[in-house]
Amino acid sequence: MKTDLHANQLNLIFLPYLSPGHLNPMVDTARLFARHGASVTIITTPANALTFQKAIDSDFNCGYHIRTQVVPFPSAQLGLPDGAENLKDGTSLEILGKIMYGISMLQGQIEPLFQDLQPDCLVTDVLYPWTVESAAKLGIPRLYFYSASYFASCATYFIRKHKPHERLVSDTQKFSIPGLPHNIEMTTLQLEEWERTKNEFSDLMNAVYESESRSYGTLCNSFHEFEGEYELLYQSTKGVKSWSVGPVCASANTSGEEKVYRGQKEEHAQESEWLKWLNSKQNESVLYVNFGSLTRLSLAQIVEIAHGLENSGHSFIWVVRIKDENENGDNFLQEFEQKIKESKKGYIIWNWAPQLLILDHPAIGGIVTHCGWNSILESVSAGLPMITWPMFAEQFYNEKLLVDVLKIGVPVGSKENKFWTTLGEVPVVGREEIAKAVVQLMGKEESTEMRRRARKLGDASKKTIEEGGSSYNNLMQLLDELKSLKASKAIEKET
């Protein structure tokens, strides 16, 4: 009987891209599949494995079939510091370039593993287009994991197809994105850099789009009640199957400990301090400020944020990366931290924070976000409205979804899509605009309707992952489909 059971068990490989916004949700998804009976192997590198190994060990000890398979990262070969194996470790353009090159070099080590492990399906990040060929060689389906919104994918699809931005007289002139159910206006400056001008990333993205159409389908960290209209549009325009199984942050991380350690290898003694500070605050009175793990801010922008938050009159908790500042910035922020400690109006957490835990705290009333898809889903799961401050990649599309479609976001007025390594200054958002957005979001009268909508989506995000919910049903349906494919293949072999 045991052998029958083992023969019917799905054997899946998950291959996450080495950046927090891709890695964290994909690990959460892999854990979800294991909890529903699949045998799961996550392939990654040593330093990245450390960020989630605790969760995997815990799941394994609970009886789930899940493990990590580690492949060495070519750090020494590329002249990288030990442990620099993730895009978040890119402290300069040179180091970032080396890390990206290192990621592309892993193919030679990973492909033989596919062969050895004989999986029934490959679940790989969308940024590994080469895995389509790997799956074809093995005669198995490849599902690509898409860690952004359906909305962003549809917007990109129609912009690439119709090129509305190419007929404009200036980069700041607005245009409407054709083909979408809502009237969404953008400027050329807000489009991804690789869409505006060809660069080495454009080639990768072209390969990504081409590989999507040859994949079995897509696994999406979203849910029907959140962007159902765009889920349907995605399926009809892309012509591929898709399964929404999100928000995976909520279904995979249910205990307090999981929320504390998600995505982090070090333990933090500082926790009780910020928790004490938050516990002293009234419900929904504190604004949480975090720009994600890949954003680097200039000193000029940090100064404006500090004054904007202070001038708003509302309490705030701000996650500041140590890499953000130079020597002057260090002095400024340390003086500012001292000042807000005395006034008890604000709190700075340095470098990393257990975001899931903080967002769940009753004192939090909203978040300033860079509009990364994970942060959005985590905020929505907590039923929180957002101040939108997109920086790069597809974040400007996500802002439009929050502000124009769902109406749960207040824009701060970010104008240009620019990764921090790109040459030239990023325009600074002034303290007046920041304070105004904070008052609009945190002032009870101004934001009543927005809060109601955010809470409603928060409730829907909990129901969708429970038994009978749409994301739960999608997961069950996909597992059944993959089992049927496996069974058919076994019959074919026998005949």
VENBELTA-V380588 format. One record per backbone hydrogen bond with DSSP energy under -0.5 kcal/mol. NH is the residue of the N-H (numbers start at 1). CO is the residue of the C=O. If there is no record, write none. Layout:
NH|CO + NH|CO
This chain:
5|1 + 6|2 + 7|3 + 8|4 + 9|5 + 9|6 + 12|10 + 12|39 + 13|121 + 14|41 + 15|123 + 16|14 + 16|43 + 19|17 + 22|19 + 23|19 + 24|20 + 26|22 + 27|23 + 28|24 + 29|25 + 30|26 + 31|27 + 32|28 + 33|29 + 34|30 + 35|31 + 36|32 + 36|33 + 37|34 + 38|33 + 39|10 + 40|38 + 40|65 + 41|12 + 42|67 + 43|14 + 43|41 + 44|42 + 44|69 + 49|45 + 50|46 + 51|47 + 51|48 + 52|49 + 53|49 + 55|52 + 56|52 + 57|53 + 58|54 + 59|55 + 60|56 + 61|57 + 62|58 + 63|60 + 64|59 + 66|64 + 67|40 + 69|42 + 70|68 + 71|44 + 75|73 + 78|74 + 79|75 + 79|76 + 80|75 + 84|81 + 85|83 + 87|18 + 89|86 + 90|87 + 91|89 + 96|92 + 97|93 + 98|94 + 99|95 + 100|96 + 101|97 + 102|98 + 103|99 + 104|100 + 105|101 + 106|102 + 106|103 + 107|104 + 108|105 + 109|106 + 110|106 + 111|107 + 113|109 + 113|110 + 114|110 + 115|111 + 116|112 + 117|113 + 118|114 + 119|114 + 120|11 + 121|11 + 122|141 + 123|13 + 123|121 + 124|122 + 124|143 + 125|15 + 126|145 + 128|125 + 131|128 + 132|129 + 133|130 + 134|130 + 135|131 + 136|132 + 137|133 + 138|134 + 139|135 + 139|136 + 140|135 + 141|120 + 143|122 + 143|141 + 144|217 + 145|124 + 146|144 + 146|219 + 147|145 + 153|149 + 154|150 + 155|151 + 156|152 + 157|153 + 158|154 + 159|155 + 160|156 + 161|157 + 162|158 + 163|159 + 166|163 + 167|164 + 168|165 + 173|170 + 175|186 + 177|184 + 178|176 + 180|177 + 184|182 + 185|183 + 186|175 + 188|173 + 189|171 + 190|187 + 191|188 + 195|192 + 196|192 + 197|193 + 202|199 + 203|199 + 204|200 + 205|201 + 206|202 + 207|203 + 208|204 + 209|205 + 210|206 + 211|207 + 212|208 + 213|209 + 214|210 + 214|211 + 215|212 + 216|142 + 217|142 + 218|241 + 219|144 + 220|218 + 220|243 + 221|146 + 222|220 + 226|223 + 227|223 + 228|224 + 231|227 + 232|228 + 233|229 + 234|230 + 235|231 + 236|232 + 237|233 + 238|234 + 239|235 + 241|216 + 243|218 + 245|220 + 245|243 + 246|220 + 246|222 + 250|247 + 251|247 + 252|248 + 253|249 + 254|252 + 259|255 + 260|256 + 261|257 + 262|258 + 263|51 + 264|51 + 264|261 + 269|267 + 271|268 + 272|269 + 273|270 + 274|270 + 275|271 + 276|272 + 277|273 + 278|274 + 279|275 + 280|276 + 280|277 + 281|278 + 284|362 + 285|282 + 285|363 + 286|363 + 287|315 + 288|366 + 289|317 + 290|288 + 290|368 + 302|298 + 303|299 + 304|300 + 305|301 + 306|302 + 307|303 + 308|304 + 309|305 + 310|306 + 311|307 + 312|308 + 313|309 + 313|310 + 314|309 + 315|285 + 316|345 + 317|287 + 318|347 + 319|289 + 320|318 + 320|349 + 324|321 + 325|322 + 330|326 + 331|327 + 332|328 + 333|329 + 334|330 + 335|331 + 336|332 + 337|333 + 338|334 + 339|335 + 340|336 + 341|337 + 342|338 + 343|339 + 344|340 + 345|340 + 346|340 + 347|316 + 349|318 + 350|348 + 351|320 + 352|350 + 355|353 + 357|259 + 357|354 + 358|354 + 359|355 + 360|356 + 361|358 + 364|361 + 365|286 + 366|286 + 367|385 + 368|288 + 369|367 + 369|387 + 370|290 + 376|372 + 377|373 + 378|374 + 379|375 + 380|376 + 381|377 + 382|378 + 383|380 + 384|379 + 386|408 + 387|367 + 388|386 + 388|410 + 389|369 + 391|370 + 395|392 + 396|393 + 397|394 + 398|394 + 399|395 + 400|396 + 401|397 + 402|398 + 403|399 + 404|400 + 405|400 + 406|401 + 408|402 + 409|402 + 410|386 + 412|388 + 417|189 + 418|391 + 418|416 + 422|419 + 430|428 + 434|430 + 435|431 + 436|432 + 437|433 + 438|434 + 439|435 + 440|436 + 441|437 + 442|438 + 443|439 + 447|443 + 448|444 + 448|445 + 451|447 + 452|448 + 453|449 + 454|450 + 455|451 + 456|452 + 457|453 + 458|454 + 459|455 + 460|456 + 461|457 + 462|458 + 463|459 + 464|460 + 465|461 + 465|462 + 466|463 + 469|466 + 471|464 + 472|464 + 473|469 + 474|470 + 475|471 + 476|472 + 477|473 + 478|474 + 479|475 + 480|476 + 481|477 + 482|478 + 483|479 + 484|480 + 485|481 + 486|482 + 487|483 + 488|484 + 489|485 + 490|486 + 491|487 + 492|488 + 493|489 + 494|490 + 495|491
